[in-house]
Amino acid sequence: MDPALFSILTYTGGLRGKETPLMDLHATVKHYQEGINHPKHLHLVMALRGGFKNEAGELEHLKPLVVETKLGLKVGVWFRRMLSCYEARA
């Protein structure tokens, strides 16, 4: 994972450093269109797999992220770059 992307996802997702690598790219790609095409609130969906924030028995945790922060951090640009790289490898 790109260090810039890691930092952005950790910051905007309110995650700890050890939680960001729990991201499941396959599930994130699967849920990407749901957030981008949402009728009310445009957002990104980050899917996390495994033990997250002391949950028990959950297989997948979907974390909504803003596309752009109020300070101008373009999360959507980095997110799309990550998905493009993932799809190119598949």
JOJOLIN-V559144 format. One record per backbone hydrogen bond with DSSP energy under -1.0 kcal/mol. CO is the residue of the C=O (numbers start at 0). NH is the residue of the N-H. Records with the same first field share a line. If there is no record, write none. Layout:
BEGIN
CO = NH  NH
END
This chain:
BEGIN
1 = 5
2 = 6
3 = 7
4 = 8
5 = 9
6 = 10
7 = 11
8 = 12
9 = 14
15 = 18  19
18 = 21
19 = 22
21 = 48
23 = 27
24 = 28
25 = 29
26 = 30
30 = 34
31 = 35
32 = 36
34 = 42
43 = 64
45 = 62
46 = 23
47 = 60
51 = 54
60 = 47
62 = 45
64 = 43
66 = 75
68 = 71
72 = 68  74
73 = 77
74 = 78
75 = 79
76 = 80
77 = 81
78 = 82
79 = 83
80 = 84
81 = 85
82 = 86
83 = 87
84 = 88
85 = 89
END
